């Protein structure tokens, strides 16, 4: 049985992104973590404030792993139950996918740089140390997750995968309920009115 182009694109991209993520984690580990003293689980933006609760957001998993998991699931579904609806028109697919993915990577880079400039942790596995509200964070409260979503959709469109596009619905539900809502509760505990005011004036996504 021939291996479809859609499966190959999804599988290869998942492998490449997983390797990139692994390298990033390894570099961070060698460097001794991010800005703050290592403690388990932080969020998309934060800083100082004390309470009896642990200084963590308690997200269900690292968001890049969630996106990679859904991309891998789409590849498996394409192998088992292929849906060749978007198989034709390769060049338009590649172009649209590249534009979406490039936009996502730019957004991730912009969000990451604002975190680094503020001296706060990026991964939601460490406490945050500053409430970041400038730059791209004036437009969206979650540019990293919005960027990851664009990269995911870009890969799905380039591959011509209906499965990847359909799976974006449960993917975003999990990101919202298992990551963002928990981070928002954490940031409200930690920053109080400052975060609530920011939350009131800037949308969660766009």
Secondary structure, 3 states (H helix, E strand, C coil): CCCCHHHHHHHHHHHHHHHHHHHHHHHHHHHCCCCCCCCCCCCCCECCCCCCCCCCCCCCCCHHHHHHHHHHHHHHHHHHCCCHHHCCCHHHHHHHHHHHHHHHHHHHHHHHHHHHHHCCCCCCCCCCCECCCCHHHHCCCCHHHHHHHHHHHHHHHHHCCHHHHHCHHHHHHHHHHHHHHHHHHHHHHHHCHHHHHHHHHCCCCC
